[in-house]
Structure formats: C-alpha cells, structure tokens
Amino acid sequence: MKNILVTGVAGFIGSNLAKKLLAEGYRVVGLDNLSTGTLENVPAGVEFHQTDIRSRDLHPLFAGIDAVFHLAAKTNLPACLKEPVDASDVNVTGTAMVLEACRQAKLSKIIYADTSAEYEGVPDLPSRVDHIRPLSAYAVSKRGGALFCDVYQRFYGLDITTVRYFNVYGPAQDWRRIFPPVVSSFTTQLLSGIQPTIYGTGEKRRDFIYVDDVNDLHLTILRDDRTRGGIYNVGSGTNYSINKIFELIDAELKTGLKPKYAAELPGEAEATLADISNSLALGWRPKVSIQEGLQRSINYYRERTSSKTGKKPNDY
C-alpha cells in the first residue's frame, strides 16, 4: 500500500504522520479545511487539498488511494461542550462522509482516530479497550463516529482499525487554542516570560505519549493484517501529574516562573492511563521517555521563538 490519504493533515498528529509516511516512501494525499491546522504544518511533498470532510464531493480525492488515516476532528473538549451540535457535525457526520468516500472509491483499509475520552466514565485504571463510558459532548461525538465505523465494516466490508489516543505531545502541537495542551502551553508561555496557568490543583494525572511513538504504531497497524477490526490504545502505560510536567519543563528552561492556578475545567477526568497490552503484542513499544520527549518539544519551540525575532510563540 503506497498511496495514503490523511485527513487532518495540517494538524499536529496528521502533519507528523505525513512526514513519517513520506520518509518511508509513501505517496501522501492530505485533506484539511485549515479550521485549526495550518499550512506551515503540511510537509513538502504532500498532495494537499483544502477541503472539509463534510463535503459531499470528497470521493474523487480518494481515487487510487490504498489506505486512509482519518484524523480530522473537532477535539477541543471545552469547545465541544460549548458547541455540541458542531462537534456532532464534524465528528459524526464528517466521519460518515469519509467512510462513504472510501466505499465509493472501493478502498478498504482505514485507521480511525478515536480518543481516550471514551473511558472518562470508567474509574478503573489502566483503561481497557473493551470497557468504555463516554460522557462529554466530545467523547460522545467520537463514539458516534466509531459506531459509523462499525456499520461500514459490518455492512460494506471496510477494513477499519481504531486507535484511541491518550495525551499525545511533541513538535507542532497546537498552542493557539483557548485551552491548549499542557506541553505546548507551558513551553511557549515560559519561553515568552508568561506565567502559565494550571487548572485545578495540578494533581490530575495523564498518560503522555510522544508523537513519534504514535506514528510508529500507525505504521505497524498499516502493515499488519492482524490489526483488522481491532482497537488499540495509544499511550505509554505510565502517567504523570500536570504539576510534574510543569516541573520537568521548567527544570530545562530555568525561568524561575511559578504557575498560577485557576478553577477546574469541566468534564476532565482525574486520571488517564492506557492498557497497551494489545499494542505491545504487535511488537510495538513506546521508545521515547518523558524526559527525552519534553526535551525534543522544548527544542522545537525554542527554535521557533529564536527564529522569529520580536515575536512570541502565540503570535505565529
């Protein structure tokens, strides 16, 4: 399979995935409406199309494609809570449109990007792929997309594998959001001399996984027929408190700034931790430690800051 289509290619994971695929010799077609992703993220060599996954004219773009990574989604939890209809439109209707385009193009191999938010109502840790309870508008919308995957697999013969991301971090992670991911948020703010905000006590724990490890698993799934119809957690199997992540980042940057604490954000789990046993059974394992991953991320944002004289990272 040499012709790969990536939806959400201008986003964080999508752009890193496209870069990895190109390096491995694949032809990459990328779709993105640029609502959150940016053109600067799209690697040279990608055949890029600015289009929305909800378009009814998607299927010609899927002609000649061997496999699809469906990553495009509305992923910001507070935004989904504020705009649940839009979350459903993008994550459910958009997914159905991508699946229909795959059916019309007569291709079968699809990797659907799901979320660890599927586990938010399940207190038992580590989270097993067979025990879910989505509660938030975001999680429910992603479950709706997953249910459409079940339909297209059962009735139309599509080969669909589901990956559930935990806290993915690394280069090109979006810092522009109102509530950005903690690694990019802490790093860019500290580099700019801004006191970062931690919501709640900072003792909530998250399973962080570096984006290169995520994309190693993506390629393993693409190439391994055992993954057909499977569900795989994409995490490290270890978790850290938000306070600890701040401590590790500032230990490298040595700013001396202390975080400020604000009220909890609604709908956030106390802890996430992935059961990665079935992912490990494929021969994959996470290789990048939290220390190394944070160092790589810091180097990326530091380089961008120094290369844009007079601008802070939030000005990009």
C-alpha positions as CSV (number, residue, x, y, z in Angstrom):
1,M,0.0,0.0,0.0
2,K,1.9,3.0,-1.3
3,N,-0.9,5.7,-1.6
4,I,-2.0,7.0,1.7
5,L,-4.6,9.7,2.4
6,V,-4.6,11.6,5.7
7,T,-7.5,13.7,6.8
8,G,-6.5,16.5,9.2
9,V,-3.0,16.6,7.6
10,A,-2.4,20.2,8.7
11,G,-2.9,19.4,12.4
12,F,-0.5,18.2,15.0
13,I,-0.6,14.4,14.6
14,G,-1.6,14.5,11.0
15,S,1.4,16.6,9.9
16,N,3.8,14.5,11.9
17,L,2.3,11.3,10.4
18,A,2.5,12.7,6.8
19,K,6.2,13.5,7.4
20,K,6.8,9.9,8.6
21,L,4.9,8.4,5.7
22,L,6.9,10.5,3.2
23,A,10.2,9.4,4.8
24,E,9.1,5.8,4.4
25,G,8.5,6.2,0.7
26,Y,4.7,6.6,0.6
27,R,2.8,8.9,-1.6
28,V,0.6,11.1,0.7
29,V,-2.6,12.9,-0.1
30,G,-3.7,15.3,2.6
31,L,-7.0,16.9,3.4
32,D,-7.7,19.7,5.8
33,N,-10.1,22.7,6.0
34,L,-7.5,24.7,8.0
35,S,-10.0,25.5,10.7
36,T,-7.4,24.6,13.3
37,G,-4.4,23.2,11.3
38,T,-2.0,25.5,9.4
39,L,-0.4,25.3,6.0
40,E,3.0,25.7,7.6
41,N,2.5,22.3,9.2
42,V,1.9,20.4,5.9
43,P,5.2,18.8,4.9
44,A,6.6,19.5,1.4
45,G,5.7,16.5,-0.8
46,V,2.1,16.1,0.4
47,E,-0.5,16.5,-2.3
48,F,-2.6,18.9,-0.3
49,H,-6.3,19.7,-0.8
50,Q,-8.0,22.3,1.3
51,T,-11.4,20.8,1.8
52,D,-13.9,19.9,4.5
53,I,-14.6,16.3,5.4
54,R,-18.3,17.1,5.5
55,S,-18.3,17.8,1.8
56,R,-20.4,15.6,-0.4
57,D,-17.8,15.8,-3.2
58,L,-15.0,14.0,-1.3
59,H,-14.9,10.7,-3.1
60,P,-12.9,11.8,-6.2
61,L,-10.0,12.7,-3.9
62,F,-9.9,9.1,-2.7
63,A,-9.4,7.5,-6.2
64,G,-6.3,5.4,-6.3
65,I,-5.8,5.5,-2.5
66,D,-4.8,2.3,-0.7
67,A,-5.4,3.4,2.9
68,V,-6.8,6.3,4.8
69,F,-5.9,7.7,8.2
70,H,-8.9,9.6,9.4
71,L,-7.6,12.1,11.9
72,A,-9.7,15.2,11.1
73,A,-12.0,16.1,14.1
74,K,-13.1,18.7,16.5
75,T,-11.1,17.7,19.5
76,N,-11.1,20.6,22.0
77,L,-13.2,19.5,25.0
78,P,-14.4,22.9,26.1
79,A,-15.2,23.9,22.6
80,C,-17.2,20.7,22.0
81,L,-19.1,21.3,25.3
82,K,-19.9,24.8,24.2
83,E,-20.9,23.8,20.6
84,P,-22.2,20.2,20.8
85,V,-24.1,20.3,17.5
86,D,-20.9,21.4,15.7
87,A,-19.0,18.6,17.5
88,S,-21.5,16.1,16.2
89,D,-21.5,17.6,12.7
90,V,-17.7,17.3,12.4
91,N,-17.0,14.1,14.3
92,V,-20.1,12.1,13.4
93,T,-21.3,13.4,10.0
94,G,-17.7,14.1,8.9
95,T,-16.7,10.6,9.7
96,A,-19.7,9.1,7.9
97,M,-18.7,11.2,4.8
98,V,-15.1,10.0,4.9
99,L,-16.3,6.4,5.2
100,E,-18.8,6.8,2.3
101,A,-16.0,8.3,0.2
102,C,-13.9,5.2,1.0
103,R,-16.8,2.9,0.0
104,Q,-17.4,4.8,-3.3
105,A,-13.6,4.6,-4.1
106,K,-13.7,0.9,-3.3
107,L,-10.8,1.1,-0.9
108,S,-11.0,-0.8,2.4
109,K,-8.1,0.0,4.8
110,I,-9.0,2.8,7.2
111,I,-7.4,3.8,10.5
112,Y,-9.9,5.8,12.6
113,A,-8.5,8.2,15.2
114,D,-10.6,7.8,18.4
115,T,-9.9,9.2,21.9
116,S,-9.2,8.1,25.4
117,A,-12.1,10.3,26.4
118,E,-14.2,7.2,25.6
119,Y,-13.0,6.0,29.1
120,E,-14.0,9.1,31.0
121,G,-16.8,7.4,32.9
122,V,-14.8,4.3,33.8
123,P,-12.9,4.7,37.1
124,D,-10.8,1.5,36.7
125,L,-7.2,2.0,35.5
126,P,-5.5,1.2,33.3
127,S,-8.2,1.7,30.7
128,R,-9.0,-1.4,28.7
129,V,-10.3,-1.2,25.1
130,D,-13.4,-3.3,25.9
131,H,-14.7,-1.1,28.7
132,I,-15.9,2.4,27.7
133,R,-18.3,5.0,29.0
134,P,-18.2,8.3,27.1
135,L,-19.8,11.2,28.9
136,S,-18.8,14.6,27.4
137,A,-20.0,16.0,24.1
138,Y,-16.6,15.4,22.6
139,A,-16.4,11.8,23.7
140,V,-20.0,11.0,22.6
141,S,-19.3,12.6,19.2
142,K,-16.2,10.4,18.8
143,R,-18.2,7.4,19.8
144,G,-20.8,8.3,17.2
145,G,-18.0,8.3,14.6
146,A,-16.8,4.9,15.9
147,L,-20.3,3.5,15.6
148,F,-20.4,4.5,11.9
149,C,-17.1,2.7,11.5
150,D,-18.8,-0.4,12.9
151,V,-21.6,0.0,10.4
152,Y,-19.3,0.4,7.4
153,Q,-17.2,-2.5,8.5
154,R,-20.2,-4.8,9.1
155,F,-22.3,-4.0,6.0
156,Y,-19.8,-2.6,3.4
157,G,-16.7,-4.7,4.1
158,L,-14.3,-1.9,5.0
159,D,-11.2,-2.9,7.0
160,I,-11.2,-0.4,9.9
161,T,-8.8,-0.3,12.8
162,T,-9.4,2.1,15.7
163,V,-6.7,3.9,17.7
164,R,-7.5,5.7,20.9
165,Y,-5.1,8.5,21.6
166,F,-4.1,9.4,25.1
167,N,-2.1,12.6,25.7
168,V,-0.1,12.9,22.6
169,Y,2.6,15.7,22.6
170,G,5.5,16.8,20.5
171,P,6.5,19.3,17.7
172,A,3.7,21.2,16.0
173,Q,1.2,20.7,18.8
174,D,-1.4,23.5,18.7
175,W,-0.7,26.3,21.3
176,R,-3.3,28.7,19.8
177,R,-6.3,27.1,21.3
178,I,-8.1,28.9,24.2
179,F,-7.2,25.9,26.4
180,P,-4.1,24.5,24.6
181,P,-2.4,21.1,25.5
182,V,-0.2,21.5,28.6
183,V,3.2,20.7,27.0
184,S,2.9,23.3,24.2
185,S,1.2,25.7,26.5
186,F,3.7,25.6,29.3
187,T,6.7,25.7,27.0
188,T,5.6,28.6,24.8
189,Q,4.4,30.6,27.7
190,L,7.6,30.1,29.7
191,L,9.7,30.9,26.7
192,S,7.8,34.2,26.4
193,G,8.1,35.0,30.1
194,I,4.5,34.4,30.8
195,Q,3.3,32.7,34.0
196,P,1.5,29.5,32.9
197,T,-2.0,28.6,34.2
198,I,-2.8,25.2,35.7
199,Y,-6.4,24.4,36.0
200,G,-7.3,22.8,39.3
201,T,-4.7,21.6,41.8
202,G,-2.4,20.2,39.1
203,E,-2.6,16.7,40.6
204,K,-4.6,15.2,37.8
205,R,-2.6,12.6,36.1
206,R,-2.2,12.0,32.3
207,D,-0.7,9.3,30.2
208,F,1.6,11.2,27.9
209,I,2.9,9.6,24.6
210,Y,5.4,11.2,22.2
211,V,4.1,11.7,18.7
212,D,6.9,9.7,17.1
213,D,5.9,6.7,19.1
214,V,2.3,7.2,18.0
215,N,3.3,7.2,14.3
216,D,5.4,4.1,14.8
217,L,2.2,2.4,15.9
218,H,0.3,3.9,13.0
219,L,2.7,2.3,10.5
220,T,2.7,-1.0,12.4
221,I,-1.1,-1.1,12.1
222,L,-1.0,-0.1,8.4
223,R,1.3,-3.0,7.6
224,D,0.0,-5.7,10.0
225,D,-3.1,-7.7,8.9
226,R,-3.7,-8.8,12.5
227,T,-5.0,-5.3,13.3
228,R,-8.1,-5.6,11.0
229,G,-11.1,-4.6,13.1
230,G,-9.0,-4.1,16.2
231,I,-8.9,-1.3,18.8
232,Y,-5.6,-0.1,20.1
233,N,-4.8,2.3,22.9
234,V,-2.0,4.7,22.0
235,G,-0.4,5.6,25.3
236,S,2.8,5.0,27.2
237,G,1.3,2.9,30.0
238,T,2.7,5.5,32.6
239,N,1.1,8.7,33.8
240,Y,2.3,12.0,35.4
241,S,0.7,14.8,37.2
242,I,0.3,18.2,35.5
243,N,2.4,19.7,38.2
244,K,5.2,17.2,37.4
245,I,5.1,18.1,33.7
246,F,5.4,21.7,34.6
247,E,8.4,20.9,36.9
248,L,10.2,18.9,34.2
249,I,9.7,21.7,31.6
250,D,10.8,24.5,33.9
251,A,13.8,22.4,35.1
252,E,15.1,22.6,31.5
253,L,14.1,26.3,30.8
254,K,15.1,27.5,34.3
255,T,12.8,30.6,34.1
256,G,12.0,30.7,37.8
257,L,8.4,31.4,37.0
258,K,5.7,29.7,39.1
259,P,2.4,28.6,37.7
260,K,-0.9,30.2,38.6
261,Y,-3.8,28.1,39.5
262,A,-7.4,28.5,38.2
263,A,-10.7,26.7,38.6
264,E,-11.1,23.2,37.2
265,L,-12.1,22.9,33.6
266,P,-15.4,21.0,33.2
267,G,-15.6,17.4,32.1
268,E,-11.9,16.4,32.7
269,A,-11.0,13.0,34.1
270,E,-9.0,12.7,37.3
271,A,-6.5,10.4,35.7
272,T,-5.8,8.6,32.4
273,L,-3.7,5.5,32.0
274,A,-3.6,3.2,29.0
275,D,-3.7,-0.5,28.9
276,I,-1.3,-1.0,26.0
277,S,-1.1,-4.8,26.1
278,N,-2.6,-5.4,22.7
279,S,-0.4,-2.7,21.1
280,L,2.6,-4.3,22.7
281,A,1.5,-7.7,21.3
282,L,2.1,-6.3,17.7
283,G,5.8,-5.8,18.5
284,W,5.4,-2.1,19.1
285,R,6.6,-0.3,22.2
286,P,7.0,3.4,23.2
287,K,10.6,4.3,22.9
288,V,10.7,8.0,23.8
289,S,10.9,8.7,27.6
290,I,9.0,11.7,29.0
291,Q,12.3,13.5,29.6
292,E,13.5,13.0,26.0
293,G,10.1,13.8,24.5
294,L,9.9,17.0,26.5
295,Q,13.4,18.0,25.5
296,R,12.6,17.5,21.9
297,S,9.4,19.5,22.2
298,I,11.3,22.3,24.1
299,N,14.0,22.4,21.4
300,Y,11.3,22.8,18.7
301,Y,9.5,25.7,20.4
302,R,12.8,27.3,21.4
303,E,14.0,27.2,17.8
304,R,10.7,28.8,16.6
305,T,10.9,31.5,19.2
306,S,14.5,32.4,18.4
307,S,13.8,32.4,14.6
308,K,11.0,34.9,14.9
309,T,12.7,38.0,16.4
310,G,10.3,40.2,18.3
311,K,7.5,37.6,18.2
312,K,6.2,35.4,21.0
313,P,5.1,31.8,20.1
314,N,1.5,32.9,20.4
315,D,2.0,35.4,17.6
316,Y,2.8,32.8,14.9
